[in-house]
Amino acid sequence: MVIGLVLYLIDLIPMDRTIKQIIRIIVIIGVVVWLLQAFGFIGSINGSSTSRAPGQVIAAPRTCTWAPYARIGGPTGRNRR
């Protein structure tokens, strides 16, 4: 929807038709590249890479900051029942 709005707003800008066409093509190519990256068909374009094997899932850390409070009944240390 946002892309459609951008393409519509490009039509409202008073400039030469060929420049508008070039801008439309750039926007569409950008969206296609973004979708291919989002679905994992291509890697990151900015050159950063990860050191994981293809198909390997990166697990979330198992620690959380609120867990100690859950055992003792809250941040005050009193067990409220």
Biotite code that builds the C-alpha atoms (Angstrom):
import biotite.structure as struc

atoms = struc.array([
    struc.Atom([0.000, 0.000, 0.000], chain_id="A", res_id=1, res_name="MET", atom_name="CA", element="C"),
    struc.Atom([2.829, 2.371, 0.856], chain_id="A", res_id=2, res_name="VAL", atom_name="CA", element="C"),
    struc.Atom([4.551, 1.554, -2.419], chain_id="A", res_id=3, res_name="ILE", atom_name="CA", element="C"),
    struc.Atom([1.374, 2.343, -4.318], chain_id="A", res_id=4, res_name="GLY", atom_name="CA", element="C"),
    struc.Atom([1.148, 5.675, -2.537], chain_id="A", res_id=5, res_name="LEU", atom_name="CA", element="C"),
    struc.Atom([4.777, 6.471, -3.403], chain_id="A", res_id=6, res_name="VAL", atom_name="CA", element="C"),
    struc.Atom([4.190, 5.603, -7.053], chain_id="A", res_id=7, res_name="LEU", atom_name="CA", element="C"),
    struc.Atom([1.027, 7.767, -7.065], chain_id="A", res_id=8, res_name="TYR", atom_name="CA", element="C"),
    struc.Atom([2.869, 10.708, -5.505], chain_id="A", res_id=9, res_name="LEU", atom_name="CA", element="C"),
    struc.Atom([5.594, 10.400, -8.135], chain_id="A", res_id=10, res_name="ILE", atom_name="CA", element="C"),
    struc.Atom([2.898, 10.981, -10.776], chain_id="A", res_id=11, res_name="ASP", atom_name="CA", element="C"),
    struc.Atom([1.870, 14.223, -9.047], chain_id="A", res_id=12, res_name="LEU", atom_name="CA", element="C"),
    struc.Atom([5.372, 15.724, -9.223], chain_id="A", res_id=13, res_name="ILE", atom_name="CA", element="C"),
    struc.Atom([5.642, 18.109, -12.188], chain_id="A", res_id=14, res_name="PRO", atom_name="CA", element="C"),
    struc.Atom([8.655, 16.850, -14.142], chain_id="A", res_id=15, res_name="MET", atom_name="CA", element="C"),
    struc.Atom([9.547, 15.225, -17.416], chain_id="A", res_id=16, res_name="ASP", atom_name="CA", element="C"),
    struc.Atom([7.882, 11.896, -18.170], chain_id="A", res_id=17, res_name="ARG", atom_name="CA", element="C"),
    struc.Atom([11.142, 10.033, -18.698], chain_id="A", res_id=18, res_name="THR", atom_name="CA", element="C"),
    struc.Atom([12.448, 11.106, -15.271], chain_id="A", res_id=19, res_name="ILE", atom_name="CA", element="C"),
    struc.Atom([9.208, 9.886, -13.660], chain_id="A", res_id=20, res_name="LYS", atom_name="CA", element="C"),
    struc.Atom([9.607, 6.556, -15.441], chain_id="A", res_id=21, res_name="GLN", atom_name="CA", element="C"),
    struc.Atom([13.197, 6.199, -14.197], chain_id="A", res_id=22, res_name="ILE", atom_name="CA", element="C"),
    struc.Atom([12.089, 6.965, -10.619], chain_id="A", res_id=23, res_name="ILE", atom_name="CA", element="C"),
    struc.Atom([9.256, 4.403, -10.888], chain_id="A", res_id=24, res_name="ARG", atom_name="CA", element="C"),
    struc.Atom([11.700, 1.752, -12.117], chain_id="A", res_id=25, res_name="ILE", atom_name="CA", element="C"),
    struc.Atom([14.118, 2.506, -9.245], chain_id="A", res_id=26, res_name="ILE", atom_name="CA", element="C"),
    struc.Atom([11.282, 2.225, -6.694], chain_id="A", res_id=27, res_name="VAL", atom_name="CA", element="C"),
    struc.Atom([10.047, -1.065, -8.156], chain_id="A", res_id=28, res_name="ILE", atom_name="CA", element="C"),
    struc.Atom([13.567, -2.557, -8.273], chain_id="A", res_id=29, res_name="ILE", atom_name="CA", element="C"),
    struc.Atom([14.113, -1.473, -4.675], chain_id="A", res_id=30, res_name="GLY", atom_name="CA", element="C"),
    struc.Atom([10.893, -3.177, -3.570], chain_id="A", res_id=31, res_name="VAL", atom_name="CA", element="C"),
    struc.Atom([11.770, -6.372, -5.427], chain_id="A", res_id=32, res_name="VAL", atom_name="CA", element="C"),
    struc.Atom([15.239, -6.471, -3.836], chain_id="A", res_id=33, res_name="VAL", atom_name="CA", element="C"),
    struc.Atom([13.731, -5.787, -0.399], chain_id="A", res_id=34, res_name="TRP", atom_name="CA", element="C"),
    struc.Atom([11.212, -8.628, -0.837], chain_id="A", res_id=35, res_name="LEU", atom_name="CA", element="C"),
    struc.Atom([13.920, -11.039, -2.004], chain_id="A", res_id=36, res_name="LEU", atom_name="CA", element="C"),
    struc.Atom([15.974, -10.180, 1.090], chain_id="A", res_id=37, res_name="GLN", atom_name="CA", element="C"),
    struc.Atom([12.949, -10.482, 3.375], chain_id="A", res_id=38, res_name="ALA", atom_name="CA", element="C"),
    struc.Atom([12.178, -13.983, 2.116], chain_id="A", res_id=39, res_name="PHE", atom_name="CA", element="C"),
    struc.Atom([15.828, -15.046, 2.194], chain_id="A", res_id=40, res_name="GLY", atom_name="CA", element="C"),
    struc.Atom([16.411, -15.500, -1.519], chain_id="A", res_id=41, res_name="PHE", atom_name="CA", element="C"),
    struc.Atom([19.356, -13.104, -1.508], chain_id="A", res_id=42, res_name="ILE", atom_name="CA", element="C"),
    struc.Atom([21.702, -12.005, 1.254], chain_id="A", res_id=43, res_name="GLY", atom_name="CA", element="C"),
    struc.Atom([22.320, -8.563, 2.623], chain_id="A", res_id=44, res_name="SER", atom_name="CA", element="C"),
    struc.Atom([23.511, -6.013, 0.101], chain_id="A", res_id=45, res_name="ILE", atom_name="CA", element="C"),
    struc.Atom([25.473, -3.889, 2.579], chain_id="A", res_id=46, res_name="ASN", atom_name="CA", element="C"),
    struc.Atom([28.176, -6.557, 2.819], chain_id="A", res_id=47, res_name="GLY", atom_name="CA", element="C"),
    struc.Atom([27.636, -7.704, 6.386], chain_id="A", res_id=48, res_name="SER", atom_name="CA", element="C"),
    struc.Atom([27.457, -11.439, 6.801], chain_id="A", res_id=49, res_name="SER", atom_name="CA", element="C"),
    struc.Atom([26.905, -13.861, 9.622], chain_id="A", res_id=50, res_name="THR", atom_name="CA", element="C"),
    struc.Atom([29.086, -16.825, 10.482], chain_id="A", res_id=51, res_name="SER", atom_name="CA", element="C"),
    struc.Atom([26.300, -19.357, 10.560], chain_id="A", res_id=52, res_name="ARG", atom_name="CA", element="C"),
    struc.Atom([25.800, -22.256, 8.216], chain_id="A", res_id=53, res_name="ALA", atom_name="CA", element="C"),
    struc.Atom([22.960, -22.137, 5.687], chain_id="A", res_id=54, res_name="PRO", atom_name="CA", element="C"),
    struc.Atom([19.766, -23.239, 7.355], chain_id="A", res_id=55, res_name="GLY", atom_name="CA", element="C"),
    struc.Atom([21.115, -22.837, 10.891], chain_id="A", res_id=56, res_name="GLN", atom_name="CA", element="C"),
    struc.Atom([18.737, -21.015, 13.202], chain_id="A", res_id=57, res_name="VAL", atom_name="CA", element="C"),
    struc.Atom([20.150, -18.540, 15.708], chain_id="A", res_id=58, res_name="ILE", atom_name="CA", element="C"),
    struc.Atom([18.569, -19.283, 19.092], chain_id="A", res_id=59, res_name="ALA", atom_name="CA", element="C"),
    struc.Atom([17.492, -16.548, 21.469], chain_id="A", res_id=60, res_name="ALA", atom_name="CA", element="C"),
    struc.Atom([19.370, -16.269, 24.774], chain_id="A", res_id=61, res_name="PRO", atom_name="CA", element="C"),
    struc.Atom([17.817, -18.236, 27.622], chain_id="A", res_id=62, res_name="ARG", atom_name="CA", element="C"),
    struc.Atom([18.379, -15.629, 30.306], chain_id="A", res_id=63, res_name="THR", atom_name="CA", element="C"),
    struc.Atom([15.947, -12.873, 31.097], chain_id="A", res_id=64, res_name="CYS", atom_name="CA", element="C"),
    struc.Atom([16.123, -10.041, 33.608], chain_id="A", res_id=65, res_name="THR", atom_name="CA", element="C"),
    struc.Atom([12.778, -10.634, 35.286], chain_id="A", res_id=66, res_name="TRP", atom_name="CA", element="C"),
    struc.Atom([13.293, -14.315, 36.214], chain_id="A", res_id=67, res_name="ALA", atom_name="CA", element="C"),
    struc.Atom([14.832, -13.724, 39.690], chain_id="A", res_id=68, res_name="PRO", atom_name="CA", element="C"),
    struc.Atom([11.848, -11.649, 40.721], chain_id="A", res_id=69, res_name="TYR", atom_name="CA", element="C"),
    struc.Atom([9.437, -14.402, 39.731], chain_id="A", res_id=70, res_name="ALA", atom_name="CA", element="C"),
    struc.Atom([11.046, -16.821, 42.222], chain_id="A", res_id=71, res_name="ARG", atom_name="CA", element="C"),
    struc.Atom([11.005, -14.542, 45.242], chain_id="A", res_id=72, res_name="ILE", atom_name="CA", element="C"),
    struc.Atom([7.589, -12.982, 44.760], chain_id="A", res_id=73, res_name="GLY", atom_name="CA", element="C"),
    struc.Atom([8.464, -9.606, 43.288], chain_id="A", res_id=74, res_name="GLY", atom_name="CA", element="C"),
    struc.Atom([11.094, -6.900, 43.451], chain_id="A", res_id=75, res_name="PRO", atom_name="CA", element="C"),
    struc.Atom([10.560, -6.315, 47.199], chain_id="A", res_id=76, res_name="THR", atom_name="CA", element="C"),
    struc.Atom([11.348, -9.920, 48.128], chain_id="A", res_id=77, res_name="GLY", atom_name="CA", element="C"),
    struc.Atom([8.011, -10.548, 49.851], chain_id="A", res_id=78, res_name="ARG", atom_name="CA", element="C"),
    struc.Atom([5.944, -13.499, 48.752], chain_id="A", res_id=79, res_name="ASN", atom_name="CA", element="C"),
    struc.Atom([2.419, -12.234, 48.030], chain_id="A", res_id=80, res_name="ARG", atom_name="CA", element="C"),
    struc.Atom([-0.288, -14.884, 47.856], chain_id="A", res_id=81, res_name="ARG", atom_name="CA", element="C"),
])
